[in-house]
Every structure is written in C-alpha cells, then in structure tokens.
Amino acid sequence: MWPLLKEFFKFARQEKKWWLIPLIVLLLLLGVILIFTASSGISWAMYPFL
C-alpha cells in the first residue's frame, strides 16, 4: 500500500497533476463511508445523501 502511495505522489509532483490528490482523497472517503454505513443501522438514512 505504501509504495503505491509514494508512487502516486511522485507522479503528481513530476507531472504537476496536483488536482488529482483531492480527487483521490474524496473517492477514498466516499468508499470508506459506503463500507461503514452499509452494515450499520443508519444505512437507510445515508442513501439519500450519497
């Protein structure tokens, strides 16, 4: 996992693609929210917002 992150940051720095970092962070946060709310009791309340 860490070598992949290091490679991604190296790519973003070399190619000056800084806009990719917030996009990746947002996608990761969305994935974490979906994983944790899918098995919880509040999942029915989260679906309209996602």
N, C-alpha and C positions, 0 to 999 in steps of 0.2 A: 504494500500500500504506500509506504513512504517513498520508495523510488519512483512510483508513478506520480506522486505529488511534486517531487523535486523536478522530474522531467517536465511536467506541465508548467511549473513556474519558470523553468529555464526557457521553455518555448515562448511563453508570454513575454518574457523580458527581451529575448533576442528578436522576436518578430514584432514587438511593440503592439501586442494584442491585449492590452490591459482591460478592455471591455469584456473579455471572456471570464475574468475572475469573478465579478459579481454574478454573472450568469450561472456559472458552475456552483457557486455557493447557494444561490437561490434554488437551483434544481436539487441540490443535496438536502437543503432544509425542507423542501416540499416532499421529497421522498421519505425523510425521517418522520414528518408529520403524518403522512399516509400510512406508514408502517405502524406507528404507535397508536393511531386512532382507529385502525381497522379492527383491533381486538378489544377495544375499550368500550365502556358503556356509553360514552358520549359520541360515538361514531355517527349516530343518526343526526346529531346536531351539527357535525362538521361538514357533511356532504354539501349543503347549500353554499358554503363559503369556498369550497375547493372546486 
